[in-house]
């Protein structure tokens, strides 16, 4: 099986020769592991099953000062501490869209690089990466505290803002998926370790119907809908199944029973992640990492519906020896065929 074929079989809840896997790195972790292995090109040798591409024009990100990057939405991200994402400076000082100009989703330069990406990754499962899908995009524009307050105090503004963001994503998805991609990875963190940030009532009011609209478009095109959403959010898994989501990530073992949930949603929702970056990988021994990774592969990989991975892109604090132990197990699985 090719990596793409394994993912498709896993999402159909059928048996694969090995459990498909994906190991992503933050910039600091990647640099540390590259030095440890003395191999700057080690990522290309991991056998990862997923590949990501964003529909962003060349001018979509520009450095405005050392360590500060402005995105096409006008938000400046301070990446002096966190080089992967950074901290945003909001641009909407009031609960109003007056005078704000949204990015143009029809710009052909946004899509010009995607055919080449598809050609280079023919045997890999190719995902359009739609980061900051709804909630994250809205609060990055408005500010976290301000937007949470708006969800109660300025509901018309919230509806207008989220509608505009949704329209943008729908246009991007519609155009990009016609270029040979296999699905969409929505990225929108709705949770923290204790539950949904905005609570289930507001999530169902504002987020659910718009996610349903975007997922419906993905499915209409015969593609797969993936979601990355950190936190303890399993109370809305039935909602995610209802609106047609195929894959949930990162499947954090610190806040959910990954084995029970895999059984509960077998045949209805696939999972991607599950290998702890808060306990096992930073604090376990290499042998503990090997043993637990094998256990997870055996139990969660049984019957498909699972893509093995750490429960987030690997952060800088994980020892290289533990990363090597994880990769050893994932890359040396014995074929069941």
N, C-alpha and C positions, 0 to 999 in steps of 0.2 A: 504494500500500500504506500502511496505517496502521503506526505503530511496532510495535504488537502483532503484526500480520500478518507484518511483516519478521522479527521474532524467531522466530515459529513456523516460517516457511519456512527460516530459517537453521538452526534446530535439527533440521529434517527433511533438512538437507543438500541444499536446493534453492536455485536462484538467486533473488536478490532484486533489486529495482530499484536500491537502494544498499545498502551494508554497514551493518547496524544498529550503533549506537554508544551509548556511555554514558560520561559524564564526571562523576565525583563529586569533591567537594571536602571537605577537612578544614575545620573552622571558621576557622582563621587564613587559609587560602588563599582561602576564600570571601569573607571580609571584605576581604582585600587586592584581590581581583579586582573586587569590588563598587565599591571606591573607585576603582580604575583605570578602570573603565567608567563611573563616576558613575551606576550603575544598580543599586539594591538588589534589583531583581526580575529580574536577568539570568538566573538559573537557569531560570526558567520559559520562557525564549526559546531554550534550547539545542537543543530537539528530542530530548532524551534518550528512549531506548526502554524503559527500565525504571523502575518506581516501587516503592518499598518501604514496607511497613507492619509494625509490630511488634504482637504480641498482648500488650500490657502494660496492666494497669489504671491508672487515674489515680494511684493511690497507689504505683505500682510503682517510681518514682524520686522521692526527696525529698532536698532539700538539708539536711544536718544541721549544716553550718558553711560559711562562705564558701569556695567551691571544693571542697567535699567532698559527695559524693552517695552516698546509701545505696540499693542496689537491693532488690528484693523478696526476694532470697535472703539478705539481712542483711549483705552485703559493702559496705563503705564504700570508695569510689573517690576518691582524691586527684586532682582535676583542676586543680590550681593551675598545673601545667606543661603537661600535655596535656589541653586542654579537651574533646577528642572522646571519649577513653576513660578515661585516668587510671591510677593505680597502686592495686591493691586491697589491703585489709587482710584477711587470711584470718579465718574465723570458726571453723574446725574445728581446735582446738589439738592434738587427738589423732586417731589413725586409728580413729575411732568415730563413728557417727551417733546415738548415744545423746543424747537431749534436743534434737536438731536438728529443726526444723519446716520442711518444704519448702513452697514457694508452692502455692497452690491453682489448678490449671489449669482448673477448672470454673467459676470466678468469671465470671458473665456480663458484668461490667464490663470484663473483659479483651478482649472482642470487640465491644463496643457501637459503636466508632468505625469498624469495618472496612466495613460496608455503605456508609457515606458516602464512604470512601476509594475503594471500587470504583466508585461512581457518578461521582466526579470524574475517574477515570482510565480511562474506558471504552476508549480507543484505545491505551492503553499496556500493556505486559506487566507484570502486577502480582504481586509476590513477597512472601510472608510471610517476614520476616527473623528467622531463629532464630539470634541471635548467641550466642557462648560455648556451642556445641552440646554437646560432651562433654568433651574434654580441657581446654579453656579454662575451662569452668564448674567442673570438678573442681579444677583447680589454683588458681583464684581463691578457692575455698572453703577449700582446704587449704594453699596455698602451693606455688610451683613446685618447689622443692627437695624439700619434704616429699612432694609427690604422686609425683614421679619415684622417690623412695625407696620409697614405698608400693607402687608397681607391682611391685617386687621383694620387699619385706619384708612387706607386709601385703596380700596378694592378695585375700583374702576381703573386706576393707574396700573395696578398689578395685572389685571386682565389685558389691558392694552399692550403693556410691555411684553408679557409672555406670548401674546398672539403674534406680535411682530417678530419675536425671536423664533417662534415656531414656523412662521412663514418663511423666514430665511432658511432654516434647516430643511424644510420640505423641498424648497427649490434646489438646494445643494444635493440632497439625497436623490432627487429625481434625475438630475443630470449625471451625477457621479456613478450611480449604480448601472447606468447604461454603458459604462466603459470597461466592463469585465470584472468588477469586484464581486465578492461573494457575500458581503453583508455589511452591516453598520455596527460599529461599537459606539454606543452612546456613553458619555461620561458625565455623571451628575451625582455628586455626593449629597444624599438626603439625610444621612444618619451620623450619629456619633456612637460611642460605646454604650450609651444608655437607651437609645431609641431614635425615632425620627426627630430631626431638628425642629420641624414646624408642626409635628404631630400628624396623626392620620387624617383628621378631618380636613385640615388645610391642604394636605397633600392630595387628597381625593378631589378637592374643589379646584385646585389650580394646576397640579402637575399631571395627574392621571389622564384627563381627557386629551391633553396635548401630546403626551407620550403615546396614547392610543392612536392618535392621528398619524404620528410619524411611523410607528411600528406597522400600522396598516399599509402604508405606502411601501415599506420594505418588503412586506409579505406579498403585496400585489405584484411586485417585480420578481417574485420567486426567490428572494434572498433571505438571509438570516439576521435576526435582530439580537445583538448582544448588549448588555448593560453593565457598566462598572459603577457601583454605588457602595461606598464604604459605610460601615456602621451596622448597628443592630436594627435591621429593617425587615426581618422576616414576617412581621405582622401584615405586610402588604404583598407577600408572595402570591396569595390567591388573586390579588388585583393584577399582578404582573402576568400571571397565567391567563387571566381573563382577557387582557388586552393583547395577548399573542407573543410575549417575549419568549425567545428561544433559550438564551443563556444568561445566567446571572454570575457576576464576578464582583468582589474578590472572595466571597464565601469564607468569612473570617471565623476561625475556630474559637477565638477568644469570646465571641459574642453570640455564637449559634452552635447548635449540635449538628455538625456537618454530616455525621453518619445517619442520624434520624431524619434529617431533611432530605438527604439523598433518597432514602426509601419512601418518604412521604410524597415526593414529587417525581418519582420514577415514571418516565413516560410522558411527563407534563412539562418539566422545566429541567434543563441541563445546568450544570455548575462548572465553574472554572476558578481554580484557586485552591484554598483549603489548607495549604502548608504554612504553618504559623511563622510570621515574621516578628511577632512580639515576644514569643517564648522560645520555641524550638530552635529557630535558626540563629538568633543572637546569643542564646545562653546554653544550648545543648552542646554536647561533644560531637565530633564528626560521626562516631559510631551511633549515637542517638539519632542524629539526622538521617543516617542511612536506614536504621531500623524503622523509624516512624514514617519515612517516605515510602518504604516498601509496604508498610501496613495500609497507608492511605491508598496507594495504587491498587492493592488487592481488594480493598473493601469498596472504595468509591468507583474504581474502574470497572467493577463487575456489572456486566449488562449494558455498558455504554453510558451515555449521559454525563460524561465527566472529562474535563481537560485538566490535567495535573499542572499545578503552578503554585508558587508562593502566593500568599494572600495580599500581595502588592508588589510593585517593582521593588527590587531589593534595595534597601537603604544602606548608607555608608557604615553602619555600626555592626554589620554581620561579618564575622571572621571569614577570611578567604578560605580557610580549611573547611569550614562548614558549607560554603558555596560549592567547593570542589566535591564534597561528599554528596550533596544534593544532585549535582550534575552527573556524577558517576552512576547513581542509581537510575536517573531518568534516561540517560543516554545508553545504558547497557541493559535495558529491559529485554527479557527473552520473549521471542515471538510465540504467541499461542497457536499460531498456524504451522 
